[in-house]
Amino acid sequence: MKAITKHKYGGPEVLRLEEVDKPTLKEKHVLVKVKANSVNPADWHILRGKPFLARFAFGLFKPKDPILGADFAGIVEEVGQGVTKFKVGDRVFGEILGAAFAEYACAHEDVCGLMPDGAGYTEMACMPIAGLTALQSLITYGKLKEGETVLINGSSGGVGHFALQIAKAYGAHVTAVCSGKNVDFVKSMGADKVIAYDKEDMHHYNELHDLVVDTIGNLDYDDYKRIGKRAVMIGFTTLGHMISVVVKNTFSKFPFTLFTAKANTEDLNTLAKLIQEGKLKPHIEKIYPYSQIPEAIGYIESMRTRGKVAMSWEV
Ligand SMILES: NC(=O)c1ccc[n+]([C@@H]2O[C@H](COP(=O)([O-])OP(=O)(O)OC[C@H]3O[C@@H](n4cnc5c(N)ncnc54)[C@H](OP(=O)(O)O)[C@@H]3O)[C@@H](O)[C@H]2O)c1
């Protein structure tokens, strides 16, 4: 099968489109004929082996897994022993950190969900990492309730534009933070109030919200306390910033969470249901052919994506 591979750490230029062995089916796993993928910042972190600490998980001197990619959507071609959730022919979407940019992916059934009828593969390939992170930041960790106010920093990006729509679907009042060029975009996603960070300094913003979700990680711990009754941080800009937030949090009673999203069927099915009900829709800024996955990775690394970037094995 064809796959996008990396044999050393580096930028998109180290990626190769190669023939590799089809993955071997394992117990509780499904073999998926991949139709589409999407790119996430996690892909370039893994590709570059940055931050360095990540290399303890992904290979100290060179990548352990040759294939890149996490988010996929496709059709179940074979099911392994003990699989109970899916059958051959099911259309599924899910996340496997490190082996999805290939014609076939082997995924544990617990990190897959069923695609809704009528949904497209590129659309569903955009959902796993960004959609799960948005859902878990608001609901699992943010404990968002109907009628509450939530401020979403970075609301035009992959995670942010899903968080905005999910918060609205759960009946929250949303303040969206983005650059001036994305104001109309986040309004079209349902934002009740918009702050352009290039016109208003967020470090001096004062309005209190029930919840702050920071997808960028450029707000300070004191900002979270000033503008939120509780806060969830998803992304981080520098290691120094993250350490400062974690240290300040150690000595504080302020309800703050920093988390890494985990894929599970229940949450994937919640996203699928929101899509089916018309309450959630990925905005796909670009769709690349699989042969241009290096360009897609380069684009996402610029941190300027509006919504999501997808790749199709069919264009
Ligand atoms: N903890 C987890 O489990 C988890 C999961 C997924 C992602 N993440 C992390 O979360 C972050 C966001 O991920 P993503 O997929 O949403 O990335 P993304 O789609 O690449 O984010 C791009 C967006 O960020 C916006 N942005 C850039 N600088 C900004 C700033 N200073 N203030 C507000 N918005 C800004 C850009 O809008 P403008 O062009 O308008 O600035 C753009 O729309 C990344 O650092 C990623 O590594 C963490």
The ligand as a Gaussian input file, in Angstrom:
#p B3LYP/6-31G(d) Opt

LIG

0 1
 N       -4.364000      19.197000      24.401000
 C       -4.763000      18.514000      23.342000
 O       -5.202000      17.356000      23.444000
 C       -4.707000      19.181000      22.003000
 C       -5.438000      18.645000      20.942000
 C       -5.448000      19.336000      19.735000
 C       -4.684000      20.492000      19.580000
 N       -3.928000      20.924000      20.613000
 C       -3.128000      22.160000      20.488000
 O       -4.062000      23.233000      20.405000
 C       -3.567000      24.253000      19.550000
 C       -4.611000      24.585000      18.491000
 O       -4.853000      23.452000      17.666000
 P       -5.699000      23.636000      16.323000
 O       -5.838000      22.313000      15.681000
 O       -6.912000      24.431000      16.606000
 O       -4.648000      24.547000      15.496000
 P       -4.890000      25.366000      14.164000
 O       -6.151000      24.986000      13.502000
 O       -3.634000      25.260000      13.364000
 O       -5.009000      26.868000      14.707000
 C       -4.917000      27.883000      13.777000
 C       -5.757000      29.040000      14.266000
 O       -5.132000      29.643000      15.392000
 C       -5.467000      31.019000      15.361000
 N       -4.496000      31.795000      16.109000
 C       -3.163000      31.879000      15.885000
 N       -2.602000      32.721000      16.773000
 C       -3.609000      33.203000      17.567000
 C       -3.668000      34.101000      18.677000
 N       -2.581000      34.708000      19.126000
 N       -4.872000      34.315000      19.261000
 C       -5.982000      33.723000      18.818000
 N       -5.992000      32.871000      17.759000
 C       -4.820000      32.609000      17.141000
 C       -5.410000      31.354000      13.887000
 O       -6.276000      32.445000      13.651000
 P       -5.717000      33.854000      13.166000
 O       -5.044000      33.583000      11.834000
 O       -6.959000      34.650000      13.078000
 O       -4.743000      34.312000      14.210000
 C       -5.923000      30.091000      13.192000
 O       -7.288000      30.173000      12.833000
 C       -2.244000      23.726000      18.988000
 O       -1.190000      24.249000      19.763000
 C       -2.327000      22.232000      19.200000
 O       -1.046000      21.640000      19.334000
 C       -3.914000      20.316000      21.834000

